[in-house]
């Protein structure tokens, strides 16, 4: 059983929107600090957004105002709503679960491509 499974990526035109999902299984999702990261070809992994177990939220400067992270603990699911997408947002997006400051689980990623 894969602990985190991302979905919702795809090809979208600049200015478009996508909603990514990350379904957790095999652990108590509501207790975990969750992050979205992304990695573009030839670039380092980049923080996008995070949400604590108490739903405190942080965003990278590039995500602020365009992306929204949320979680549904009843459905063990993390979301990333992405609006006004830009070509530079193209990357593989990953969700990660942390407990006591340690990365405990990570997903396989979902590809987002922003292109006309």
Helices and strands as residue ranges (DSSP letters): E 4-7, E 10-12, E 18-24, G 29-31, E 33-39, E 46-51, E 57-59, E 67-72, G 73-75, E 77-82, G 87-89, E 91-99, E 102-106, E 110-114
